[in-house]
Amino acid sequence: MRTRTRIAMFALATVAALGGTSTAHAAGISGPAFYVDGVMYRTVATPTDLSGTGAPAQSWDTIYSFGGVQPSVATSAPGYPDFNGGRWMVHALALPHGYAALLASSDLNHDGVIDTTAEVTTGLSAGDAVDQGVVKYFVCTVNKVPANS
Ligand SMILES: [Ca+2]
């Protein structure tokens, strides 16, 4: 009886641990995904592709993608007056002089990463980032990464 109880408790703990983990992965919660005004946000990935809907540009917020050299930078988030509810158009950025040159000209607060819209805009003005246009339209949630993760 005692052994059965221990086995049952172990099984419950194992199921709870696995269940918690697999639920998070099944929900598609990302790790840190992109910056908004220097704050890291994450998202729940959704299999949406809204390209070709013909929706006007103002119904989207912009995510600038650096092609993987650093997290993307988004222009809005929940609580911002211009937030469009998680409808995004992704602009790919080319870095014609390299990432180090972009940081040198545009990392305004010298924290080693381009993490605000102002820094992206500075990079575009300096020519160290070049907007390649919209490469994707999609929907995803936006949530601040908890401080303890
Ligand atoms: Ca910065």
Backbone and ligand atoms as CSV (ligand in chain L), in Angstrom:
chain,resi,resn,atom,element,x,y,z
A,1,MET,N,N,0.828,-1.206,0.000
A,1,MET,CA,C,0.000,0.000,0.000
A,1,MET,C,C,0.862,1.256,0.000
A,2,ARG,N,N,1.874,1.238,0.859
A,2,ARG,CA,C,2.753,2.389,0.942
A,2,ARG,C,C,3.493,2.622,-0.387
A,3,THR,N,N,3.979,1.536,-0.988
A,3,THR,CA,C,4.681,1.629,-2.263
A,3,THR,C,C,3.747,2.131,-3.355
A,4,ARG,N,N,2.520,1.615,-3.334
A,4,ARG,CA,C,1.542,2.071,-4.328
A,4,ARG,C,C,1.315,3.579,-4.223
A,5,THR,N,N,1.212,4.053,-3.012
A,5,THR,CA,C,0.995,5.491,-2.803
A,5,THR,C,C,2.164,6.290,-3.360
A,6,ARG,N,N,3.388,5.802,-3.076
A,6,ARG,CA,C,4.571,6.520,-3.589
A,6,ARG,C,C,4.594,6.521,-5.118
A,7,ILE,N,N,4.287,5.369,-5.695
A,7,ILE,CA,C,4.286,5.283,-7.166
A,7,ILE,C,C,3.220,6.216,-7.742
A,8,ALA,N,N,2.059,6.213,-7.115
A,8,ALA,CA,C,0.991,7.080,-7.608
A,8,ALA,C,C,1.386,8.547,-7.500
A,9,MET,N,N,2.013,8.917,-6.374
A,9,MET,CA,C,2.423,10.321,-6.207
A,9,MET,C,C,3.500,10.695,-7.215
A,10,PHE,N,N,4.450,9.759,-7.450
A,10,PHE,CA,C,5.500,10.018,-8.433
A,10,PHE,C,C,4.888,10.205,-9.815
A,11,ALA,N,N,3.945,9.334,-10.142
A,11,ALA,CA,C,3.294,9.418,-11.449
A,11,ALA,C,C,2.559,10.748,-11.607
A,12,LEU,N,N,1.869,11.164,-10.568
A,12,LEU,CA,C,1.153,12.442,-10.637
A,12,LEU,C,C,2.125,13.605,-10.813
A,13,ALA,N,N,3.225,13.578,-10.071
A,13,ALA,CA,C,4.213,14.657,-10.180
A,13,ALA,C,C,4.817,14.681,-11.576
A,14,THR,N,N,5.093,13.502,-12.120
A,14,THR,CA,C,5.674,13.424,-13.462
A,14,THR,C,C,4.704,13.960,-14.506
A,15,VAL,N,N,3.454,13.542,-14.393
A,15,VAL,CA,C,2.451,14.015,-15.344
A,15,VAL,C,C,2.288,15.526,-15.241
A,16,ALA,N,N,2.281,16.034,-14.003
A,16,ALA,CA,C,2.129,17.479,-13.825
A,16,ALA,C,C,3.298,18.219,-14.455
A,17,ALA,N,N,4.516,17.695,-14.224
A,17,ALA,CA,C,5.696,18.372,-14.782
A,17,ALA,C,C,5.677,18.323,-16.301
A,18,LEU,N,N,5.429,17.169,-16.857
A,18,LEU,CA,C,5.401,17.045,-18.314
A,18,LEU,C,C,4.241,17.828,-18.908
A,19,GLY,N,N,3.118,17.738,-18.221
A,19,GLY,CA,C,1.944,18.446,-18.719
A,19,GLY,C,C,2.168,19.938,-18.775
A,20,GLY,N,N,2.788,20.471,-17.729
A,20,GLY,CA,C,3.054,21.907,-17.711
A,20,GLY,C,C,3.953,22.319,-18.842
A,21,THR,N,N,4.980,21.533,-19.067
A,21,THR,CA,C,5.932,21.862,-20.119
A,21,THR,C,C,5.296,21.726,-21.492
A,22,SER,N,N,4.632,20.606,-21.715
A,22,SER,CA,C,4.099,20.390,-23.061
A,22,SER,C,C,2.957,21.353,-23.367
A,23,THR,N,N,2.217,21.761,-22.337
A,23,THR,CA,C,1.153,22.734,-22.572
A,23,THR,C,C,1.737,24.057,-23.063
A,24,ALA,N,N,2.826,24.491,-22.424
A,24,ALA,CA,C,3.447,25.750,-22.848
A,24,ALA,C,C,3.932,25.649,-24.289
A,25,HIS,N,N,4.563,24.523,-24.637
A,25,HIS,CA,C,5.061,24.384,-26.001
A,25,HIS,C,C,3.908,24.255,-26.984
A,26,ALA,N,N,2.868,23.538,-26.593
A,26,ALA,CA,C,1.741,23.366,-27.494
A,26,ALA,C,C,1.063,24.693,-27.793
A,27,ALA,N,N,1.084,25.596,-26.809
A,27,ALA,CA,C,0.466,26.895,-27.009
A,27,ALA,C,C,1.321,27.791,-27.891
A,28,GLY,N,N,2.555,27.396,-28.169
A,28,GLY,CA,C,3.398,28.163,-29.069
A,28,GLY,C,C,4.010,29.412,-28.476
A,29,ILE,N,N,4.116,29.451,-27.151
A,29,ILE,CA,C,4.706,30.631,-26.513
A,29,ILE,C,C,6.175,30.687,-26.886
A,30,SER,N,N,6.594,31.811,-27.379
A,30,SER,CA,C,7.983,31.947,-27.786
A,30,SER,C,C,8.830,32.357,-26.605
A,31,GLY,N,N,10.098,32.259,-26.780
A,31,GLY,CA,C,11.015,32.923,-25.865
A,31,GLY,C,C,10.985,34.400,-26.199
A,32,PRO,N,N,11.928,35.155,-25.662
A,32,PRO,CA,C,11.987,36.567,-26.031
A,32,PRO,C,C,11.964,36.722,-27.546
A,33,ALA,N,N,11.116,37.604,-28.029
A,33,ALA,CA,C,10.899,37.667,-29.467
A,33,ALA,C,C,11.299,38.998,-30.086
A,34,PHE,N,N,10.905,40.105,-29.461
A,34,PHE,CA,C,11.247,41.396,-30.066
A,34,PHE,C,C,11.174,42.507,-29.029
A,35,TYR,N,N,11.820,43.614,-29.370
A,35,TYR,CA,C,11.843,44.774,-28.497
A,35,TYR,C,C,10.769,45.769,-28.902
A,36,VAL,N,N,10.192,46.435,-27.909
A,36,VAL,CA,C,9.374,47.623,-28.138
A,36,VAL,C,C,9.868,48.662,-27.134
A,37,ASP,N,N,10.393,49.766,-27.630
A,37,ASP,CA,C,10.944,50.817,-26.765
A,37,ASP,C,C,11.897,50.268,-25.715
A,38,GLY,N,N,12.771,49.367,-26.120
A,38,GLY,CA,C,13.802,48.855,-25.231
A,38,GLY,C,C,13.343,47.759,-24.294
A,39,VAL,N,N,12.061,47.354,-24.369
A,39,VAL,CA,C,11.523,46.306,-23.499
A,39,VAL,C,C,11.328,45.042,-24.338
A,40,MET,N,N,11.766,43.889,-23.805
A,40,MET,CA,C,11.625,42.633,-24.540
A,40,MET,C,C,10.218,42.066,-24.352
A,41,TYR,N,N,9.609,41.716,-25.462
A,41,TYR,CA,C,8.277,41.097,-25.479
A,41,TYR,C,C,8.389,39.712,-26.087
A,42,ARG,N,N,7.412,38.882,-25.795
A,42,ARG,CA,C,7.323,37.584,-26.440
A,42,ARG,C,C,5.911,37.422,-26.996
A,43,THR,N,N,5.697,36.329,-27.657
A,43,THR,CA,C,4.450,36.183,-28.385
A,43,THR,C,C,3.976,34.739,-28.358
A,44,VAL,N,N,2.771,34.546,-28.787
A,44,VAL,CA,C,2.257,33.214,-29.073
A,44,VAL,C,C,2.127,33.129,-30.587
A,45,ALA,N,N,2.881,32.234,-31.161
A,45,ALA,CA,C,2.883,32.112,-32.615
A,45,ALA,C,C,1.532,31.611,-33.099
A,46,THR,N,N,1.049,32.197,-34.153
A,46,THR,CA,C,-0.191,31.732,-34.772
A,46,THR,C,C,0.097,31.457,-36.238
A,47,PRO,N,N,-0.552,30.471,-36.797
A,47,PRO,CA,C,-0.262,30.107,-38.194
A,47,PRO,C,C,-1.015,30.992,-39.177
A,48,THR,N,N,-0.881,32.286,-38.998
A,48,THR,CA,C,-1.615,33.194,-39.869
A,48,THR,C,C,-0.702,33.767,-40.935
A,49,ASP,N,N,-1.249,33.997,-42.059
A,49,ASP,CA,C,-0.565,34.738,-43.117
A,49,ASP,C,C,-1.629,35.602,-43.772
A,50,LEU,N,N,-1.588,36.891,-43.472
A,50,LEU,CA,C,-2.628,37.795,-43.957
A,50,LEU,C,C,-2.160,38.596,-45.160
A,51,SER,N,N,-1.139,38.100,-45.842
A,51,SER,CA,C,-0.701,38.762,-47.069
A,51,SER,C,C,-1.840,38.744,-48.070
A,52,GLY,N,N,-1.973,39.811,-48.792
A,52,GLY,CA,C,-2.966,39.845,-49.854
A,52,GLY,C,C,-4.368,40.201,-49.398
A,53,THR,N,N,-4.533,40.634,-48.147
A,53,THR,CA,C,-5.867,41.014,-47.691
A,53,THR,C,C,-6.259,42.391,-48.219
A,54,GLY,N,N,-5.262,43.167,-48.601
A,54,GLY,CA,C,-5.556,44.508,-49.090
A,54,GLY,C,C,-5.894,45.498,-47.998
A,55,ALA,N,N,-5.684,45.122,-46.745
A,55,ALA,CA,C,-5.961,46.036,-45.637
A,55,ALA,C,C,-5.026,47.241,-45.724
A,56,PRO,N,N,-5.522,48.431,-45.369
A,56,PRO,CA,C,-4.684,49.622,-45.465
A,56,PRO,C,C,-3.509,49.586,-44.479
A,57,ALA,N,N,-2.440,50.291,-44.837
A,57,ALA,CA,C,-1.203,50.236,-44.057
A,57,ALA,C,C,-1.410,50.606,-42.596
A,58,GLN,N,N,-2.351,51.519,-42.327
A,58,GLN,CA,C,-2.520,51.966,-40.936
A,58,GLN,C,C,-3.184,50.918,-40.056
A,59,SER,N,N,-3.649,49.832,-40.632
A,59,SER,CA,C,-4.258,48.782,-39.812
A,59,SER,C,C,-3.221,47.775,-39.322
A,60,TRP,N,N,-1.958,48.022,-39.612
A,60,TRP,CA,C,-0.865,47.137,-39.202
A,60,TRP,C,C,0.126,47.917,-38.361
A,61,ASP,N,N,0.824,47.223,-37.484
A,61,ASP,CA,C,2.003,47.781,-36.846
A,61,ASP,C,C,3.220,47.131,-37.486
A,62,THR,N,N,4.344,47.782,-37.341
A,62,THR,CA,C,5.558,47.344,-38.029
A,62,THR,C,C,6.486,46.586,-37.093
A,63,ILE,N,N,7.016,45.496,-37.606
A,63,ILE,CA,C,8.137,44.806,-36.966
A,63,ILE,C,C,9.306,44.883,-37.935
A,64,TYR,N,N,10.437,45.388,-37.434
A,64,TYR,CA,C,11.648,45.413,-38.245
A,64,TYR,C,C,12.472,44.175,-37.937
A,65,SER,N,N,12.747,43.393,-38.965
A,65,SER,CA,C,13.521,42.166,-38.807
A,65,SER,C,C,14.958,42.388,-39.269
A,66,PHE,N,N,15.882,41.956,-38.422
A,66,PHE,CA,C,17.305,42.123,-38.711
A,66,PHE,C,C,17.916,40.857,-39.301
A,67,GLY,N,N,17.081,39.958,-39.763
A,67,GLY,CA,C,17.589,38.752,-40.403
A,67,GLY,C,C,18.303,37.813,-39.445
A,68,GLY,N,N,17.981,37.908,-38.165
A,68,GLY,CA,C,18.520,36.952,-37.207
A,68,GLY,C,C,19.754,37.415,-36.452
A,69,VAL,N,N,20.329,38.570,-36.800
A,69,VAL,CA,C,21.526,39.013,-36.076
A,69,VAL,C,C,21.193,39.550,-34.689
A,70,GLN,N,N,19.926,39.913,-34.476
A,70,GLN,CA,C,19.443,40.325,-33.161
A,70,GLN,C,C,17.921,40.225,-33.196
A,71,PRO,N,N,17.274,40.283,-32.010
A,71,PRO,CA,C,15.805,40.265,-32.020
A,71,PRO,C,C,15.239,41.437,-32.820
A,72,SER,N,N,14.050,41.236,-33.351
A,72,SER,CA,C,13.379,42.283,-34.113
A,72,SER,C,C,12.967,43.431,-33.207
A,73,VAL,N,N,12.574,44.538,-33.821
A,73,VAL,CA,C,12.071,45.707,-33.095
A,73,VAL,C,C,10.677,46.013,-33.631
A,74,ALA,N,N,9.702,46.096,-32.721
A,74,ALA,CA,C,8.336,46.430,-33.108
A,74,ALA,C,C,8.035,47.866,-32.723
A,75,THR,N,N,7.107,48.472,-33.451
A,75,THR,CA,C,6.826,49.888,-33.252
A,75,THR,C,C,5.712,50.152,-32.258
A,76,SER,N,N,5.026,49.107,-31.792
A,76,SER,CA,C,3.889,49.331,-30.904
A,76,SER,C,C,3.666,48.093,-30.039
A,77,ALA,N,N,2.846,48.253,-29.024
A,77,ALA,CA,C,2.526,47.156,-28.104
A,77,ALA,C,C,1.219,47.505,-27.403
A,78,PRO,N,N,0.606,46.515,-26.726
A,78,PRO,CA,C,-0.631,46.814,-25.981
A,78,PRO,C,C,-0.411,47.982,-25.026
A,79,GLY,N,N,-1.375,48.897,-25.019
A,79,GLY,CA,C,-1.277,50.089,-24.179
A,79,GLY,C,C,-0.826,51.317,-24.947
A,80,TYR,N,N,-0.273,51.110,-26.133
A,80,TYR,CA,C,0.125,52.242,-26.970
A,80,TYR,C,C,-1.113,52.728,-27.718
A,81,PRO,N,N,-1.267,54.035,-27.861
A,81,PRO,CA,C,-2.476,54.554,-28.516
A,81,PRO,C,C,-2.648,54.070,-29.948
A,82,ASP,N,N,-1.558,53.776,-30.631
A,82,ASP,CA,C,-1.650,53.378,-32.043
A,82,ASP,C,C,-1.600,51.866,-32.235
A,83,PHE,N,N,-1.697,51.086,-31.162
A,83,PHE,CA,C,-1.583,49.626,-31.273
A,83,PHE,C,C,-2.752,49.051,-32.061
A,84,ASN,N,N,-2.447,48.178,-32.999
A,84,ASN,CA,C,-3.470,47.598,-33.881
A,84,ASN,C,C,-3.880,46.188,-33.488
A,85,GLY,N,N,-3.674,45.795,-32.251
A,85,GLY,CA,C,-4.198,44.522,-31.768
A,85,GLY,C,C,-3.371,43.312,-32.141
A,86,GLY,N,N,-2.144,43.503,-32.575
A,86,GLY,CA,C,-1.293,42.362,-32.903
A,86,GLY,C,C,-1.313,41.987,-34.367
A,87,ARG,N,N,-1.703,42.923,-35.235
A,87,ARG,CA,C,-1.622,42.701,-36.687
A,87,ARG,C,C,-0.332,43.358,-37.162
A,88,TRP,N,N,0.536,42.545,-37.717
A,88,TRP,CA,C,1.892,43.008,-37.998
A,88,TRP,C,C,2.247,42.925,-39.465
A,89,MET,N,N,3.028,43.909,-39.900
A,89,MET,CA,C,3.714,43.776,-41.189
A,89,MET,C,C,5.196,43.795,-40.874
A,90,VAL,N,N,5.874,42.799,-41.385
A,90,VAL,CA,C,7.296,42.630,-41.110
A,90,VAL,C,C,8.100,43.257,-42.239
A,91,HIS,N,N,8.932,44.224,-41.869
A,91,HIS,CA,C,9.857,44.828,-42.823
A,91,HIS,C,C,11.231,44.201,-42.615
A,92,ALA,N,N,11.789,43.639,-43.655
A,92,ALA,CA,C,13.147,43.098,-43.581
A,92,ALA,C,C,14.145,44.237,-43.749
A,93,LEU,N,N,15.161,44.220,-42.912
A,93,LEU,CA,C,16.214,45.225,-43.017
A,93,LEU,C,C,17.480,44.578,-43.565
A,94,ALA,N,N,18.117,45.257,-44.504
A,94,ALA,CA,C,19.453,44.861,-44.951
A,94,ALA,C,C,20.448,45.750,-44.218
A,95,LEU,N,N,21.605,45.202,-43.933
A,95,LEU,CA,C,22.650,45.952,-43.224
A,95,LEU,C,C,23.870,46.036,-44.140
A,96,PRO,N,N,23.871,47.014,-45.059
A,96,PRO,CA,C,24.898,47.034,-46.109
A,96,PRO,C,C,26.317,47.217,-45.591
A,97,HIS,N,N,26.470,47.801,-44.406
A,97,HIS,CA,C,27.824,48.006,-43.858
A,97,HIS,C,C,28.101,47.078,-42.678
A,98,GLY,N,N,27.184,46.136,-42.414
A,98,GLY,CA,C,27.374,45.179,-41.330
A,98,GLY,C,C,26.709,45.632,-40.036
A,99,TYR,N,N,26.551,44.664,-39.147
A,99,TYR,CA,C,25.858,44.934,-37.881
A,99,TYR,C,C,26.659,45.876,-36.986
A,100,ALA,N,N,27.975,45.729,-36.980
A,100,ALA,CA,C,28.805,46.586,-36.127
A,100,ALA,C,C,28.657,48.056,-36.538
A,101,ALA,N,N,28.577,48.298,-37.830
A,101,ALA,CA,C,28.406,49.673,-38.310
A,101,ALA,C,C,27.049,50.226,-37.886
A,102,LEU,N,N,26.020,49.379,-37.938
A,102,LEU,CA,C,24.688,49.812,-37.497
A,102,LEU,C,C,24.713,50.171,-36.021
A,103,LEU,N,N,25.329,49.327,-35.210
A,103,LEU,CA,C,25.409,49.635,-33.773
A,103,LEU,C,C,26.177,50.933,-33.542
A,104,ALA,N,N,27.267,51.115,-34.264
A,104,ALA,CA,C,28.098,52.313,-34.066
A,104,ALA,C,C,27.326,53.588,-34.370
A,105,SER,N,N,26.494,53.538,-35.406
A,105,SER,CA,C,25.790,54.767,-35.798
A,105,SER,C,C,24.449,54.937,-35.086
A,106,SER,N,N,23.849,53.858,-34.606
A,106,SER,CA,C,22.427,53.940,-34.263
A,106,SER,C,C,22.048,53.410,-32.885
A,107,ASP,N,N,22.950,52.798,-32.150
A,107,ASP,CA,C,22.634,52.326,-30.794
A,107,ASP,C,C,22.715,53.528,-29.858
A,108,LEU,N,N,21.632,54.298,-29.831
A,108,LEU,CA,C,21.640,55.608,-29.187
A,108,LEU,C,C,21.926,55.542,-27.684
A,109,ASN,N,N,21.488,54.468,-27.036
A,109,ASN,CA,C,21.733,54.370,-25.585
A,109,ASN,C,C,22.912,53.451,-25.256
A,110,HIS,N,N,23.641,53.014,-26.286
A,110,HIS,CA,C,24.881,52.239,-26.118
A,110,HIS,C,C,24.700,51.001,-25.247
A,111,ASP,N,N,23.571,50.290,-25.453
A,111,ASP,CA,C,23.366,49.051,-24.692
A,111,ASP,C,C,23.696,47.814,-25.525
A,112,GLY,N,N,24.276,48.029,-26.698
A,112,GLY,CA,C,24.769,46.910,-27.495
A,112,GLY,C,C,23.731,46.234,-28.372
A,113,VAL,N,N,22.547,46.871,-28.522
A,113,VAL,CA,C,21.505,46.283,-29.349
A,113,VAL,C,C,20.605,47.406,-29.877
A,114,ILE,N,N,20.076,47.213,-31.052
A,114,ILE,CA,C,19.084,48.144,-31.591
A,114,ILE,C,C,17.742,47.710,-31.014
A,115,ASP,N,N,17.175,48.516,-30.109
A,115,ASP,CA,C,15.992,48.042,-29.371
A,115,ASP,C,C,14.873,49.070,-29.267
A,116,THR,N,N,14.914,50.106,-30.076
A,116,THR,CA,C,13.818,51.075,-30.104
A,116,THR,C,C,13.552,51.498,-31.552
A,117,THR,N,N,12.360,52.001,-31.770
A,117,THR,CA,C,12.029,52.521,-33.100
A,117,THR,C,C,12.953,53.672,-33.471
A,118,ALA,N,N,13.289,54.519,-32.480
A,118,ALA,CA,C,14.189,55.651,-32.750
A,118,ALA,C,C,15.547,55.166,-33.242
A,119,GLU,N,N,16.038,54.056,-32.668
A,119,GLU,CA,C,17.333,53.535,-33.113
A,119,GLU,C,C,17.229,52.955,-34.524
A,120,VAL,N,N,16.123,52.299,-34.840
A,120,VAL,CA,C,15.925,51.791,-36.199
A,120,VAL,C,C,15.879,52.962,-37.177
A,121,THR,N,N,15.104,53.982,-36.831
A,121,THR,CA,C,14.970,55.155,-37.701
A,121,THR,C,C,16.331,55.818,-37.926
A,122,THR,N,N,17.127,55.883,-36.871
A,122,THR,CA,C,18.473,56.445,-36.999
A,122,THR,C,C,19.314,55.610,-37.965
A,123,GLY,N,N,19.208,54.283,-37.844
A,123,GLY,CA,C,19.956,53.403,-38.741
A,123,GLY,C,C,19.537,53.561,-40.191
A,124,LEU,N,N,18.221,53.738,-40.390
A,124,LEU,CA,C,17.719,53.938,-41.756
A,124,LEU,C,C,18.231,55.259,-42.319
A,125,SER,N,N,18.210,56.306,-41.482
A,125,SER,CA,C,18.686,57.625,-41.932
A,125,SER,C,C,20.179,57.602,-42.239
A,126,ALA,N,N,20.930,56.840,-41.431
A,126,ALA,CA,C,22.384,56.773,-41.617
A,126,ALA,C,C,22.774,55.900,-42.808
A,127,GLY,N,N,21.836,55.087,-43.302
A,127,GLY,CA,C,22.143,54.188,-44.399
A,127,GLY,C,C,22.799,52.889,-43.940
A,128,ASP,N,N,22.878,52.679,-42.625
A,128,ASP,CA,C,23.439,51.428,-42.113
A,128,ASP,C,C,22.375,50.339,-42.013
A,129,ALA,N,N,21.109,50.721,-42.177
A,129,ALA,CA,C,20.009,49.774,-42.342
A,129,ALA,C,C,19.198,50.250,-43.544
A,130,VAL,N,N,18.779,49.305,-44.366
A,130,VAL,CA,C,17.998,49.631,-45.554
A,130,VAL,C,C,16.724,48.793,-45.526
A,131,ASP,N,N,15.586,49.486,-45.577
A,131,ASP,CA,C,14.283,48.811,-45.539
A,131,ASP,C,C,14.053,48.074,-46.856
A,132,GLN,N,N,13.925,46.754,-46.773
A,132,GLN,CA,C,13.712,45.926,-47.961
A,132,GLN,C,C,12.229,45.763,-48.286
A,133,GLY,N,N,11.369,46.425,-47.501
A,133,GLY,CA,C,9.939,46.338,-47.742
A,133,GLY,C,C,9.294,45.248,-46.900
A,134,VAL,N,N,7.975,45.124,-47.074
A,134,VAL,CA,C,7.202,44.173,-46.280
A,134,VAL,C,C,7.424,42.756,-46.813
A,135,VAL,N,N,7.789,41.861,-45.908
A,135,VAL,CA,C,8.014,40.473,-46.308
A,135,VAL,C,C,6.933,39.539,-45.757
A,136,LYS,N,N,6.117,40.027,-44.792
A,136,LYS,CA,C,5.069,39.172,-44.249
A,136,LYS,C,C,4.040,40.015,-43.510
A,137,TYR,N,N,2.790,39.566,-43.592
A,137,TYR,CA,C,1.702,40.100,-42.768
A,137,TYR,C,C,1.170,38.958,-41.919
A,138,PHE,N,N,1.027,39.175,-40.620
A,138,PHE,CA,C,0.501,38.104,-39.782
A,138,PHE,C,C,-0.065,38.680,-38.490
A,139,VAL,N,N,-0.631,37.785,-37.680
A,139,VAL,CA,C,-1.209,38.172,-36.391
A,139,VAL,C,C,-0.483,37.417,-35.294
A,140,CYS,N,N,-0.114,38.105,-34.231
A,140,CYS,CA,C,0.369,37.409,-33.040
A,140,CYS,C,C,0.150,38.292,-31.826
A,141,THR,N,N,0.092,37.649,-30.694
A,141,THR,CA,C,-0.066,38.377,-29.440
A,141,THR,C,C,1.259,39.027,-29.054
A,142,VAL,N,N,1.177,39.947,-28.116
A,142,VAL,CA,C,2.359,40.646,-27.637
A,142,VAL,C,C,2.279,40.705,-26.119
A,143,ASN,N,N,3.247,40.111,-25.463
A,143,ASN,CA,C,3.252,40.086,-24.003
A,143,ASN,C,C,4.639,40.394,-23.493
A,144,LYS,N,N,4.715,41.242,-22.490
A,144,LYS,CA,C,6.017,41.512,-21.896
A,144,LYS,C,C,6.591,40.228,-21.327
A,145,VAL,N,N,7.893,40.048,-21.516
A,145,VAL,CA,C,8.570,38.911,-20.910
A,145,VAL,C,C,8.652,39.175,-19.411
A,146,PRO,N,N,8.156,38.232,-18.594
A,146,PRO,CA,C,8.240,38.445,-17.154
A,146,PRO,C,C,9.678,38.680,-16.705
A,147,ALA,N,N,9.836,39.498,-15.687
A,147,ALA,CA,C,11.179,39.875,-15.231
A,147,ALA,C,C,11.997,38.681,-14.783
A,148,ASN,N,N,11.358,37.605,-14.330
A,148,ASN,CA,C,12.110,36.462,-13.801
A,148,ASN,C,C,12.371,35.383,-14.834
A,149,SER,N,N,12.171,35.656,-16.120
A,149,SER,CA,C,12.433,34.603,-17.115
A,149,SER,C,C,13.599,34.957,-17.999
L,1,CA,CA,CA,19.987,50.417,-27.929
